[in-house]
Amino acid sequence: MSIWGKIIGGAAGFALGGPLGAILGAAAGHMVDRANNGGFSQDRISSGGPWGQHGGGNPWGQRTGQYSGQFGGQFGGADPRQVAFATGVIVLSAKMAKADGTVTREEINAFKRLFRVSGPDAAQVGQIFDAARRSPDGYEPYARQIAQMFAGERAVLESILEALHQIALADGTLHPAEKEYLRKVAMIFGFEDVDFDRVHQGSTAPRSEQDPYKQLGLTRSASNEELKAAHRKLSRENHPDLLMAKGMPEEFVEQANEKMARINAAWDQICKERHI
């Protein structure tokens, strides 16, 4: 079962806790209500809303309590950190989609394509997305919970920020409001402006136009030894297997491979320039 098939459900929401858990609970409750009112025929799924979902209230009410910082419960065999990662991407994507005032079909299709969402999983992910979109809460509580859950795991948090960039760019442009939203999320994650600029450049600029030194987190004044050390550190921290061990679901591995390719391309370009 994919990570998307494991995250929906009231039990998962209660176990995760906090704002993210409340959204899972709201989505699960909405799915139960719909099932009790006639089920999920294909016609019903394909109509209404950008995900093919109908609107509705939040039957779970307000939040289920403060996030305790402890993982608990079972998520259908999924690592609870993976549940938090995947749910966080959905919720922050939904909040970001409202930043420019519209939720486009391109953004939804990009989400499905990038993170391998299909079939019944699309309906479940759509319920979480729509629950987050309907919620009057801002994005900040969700971003803060994610930052707390992955404290010290900068590569994991960068992966979430990069995923949000990819979704924002799905319609071919990055709206100024979306960029500002991404910058504010990065600040909550604990990133400095220089960190955000590196992620932003890597996500938006063609590889031929990227500054290879910036991609390694350094400047052209760095020594060869400093550059070598930075490349080794980034290669280790961003290896897909390590990221998955720290909470990135397998569905995001393509994005992780792209990031590794970008790091190695930057190093190769520097080596050619400096004859290392």
Secondary structure, 3 states (H helix, E strand, C coil): CCHHHHHCCHHHHHHHCHHHHHHHHHHHHHHHHHHHCCCCCHHHHCCCCCCCCCCCCCCCCCCCCCCCCCCCCCCCCCCHHHHHHHHHHHHHHHHHHCCCCCCCHHHHHHHHHHCCCCCHHHHHHHHHHHHHHHCCCCCHHHHHHHHHHCCCCHHHHHHHHHHHHHHHHHHCCCCHHHHHHHHHHHHHHCCCHHHHHHHHHHHHCCHHHCCHHHHCCCCCCCCHHHHHHHHHHHHHHCCHHHHHHCCCCHHHHHHHHHHHHHHHHHHHHHHHHHCC
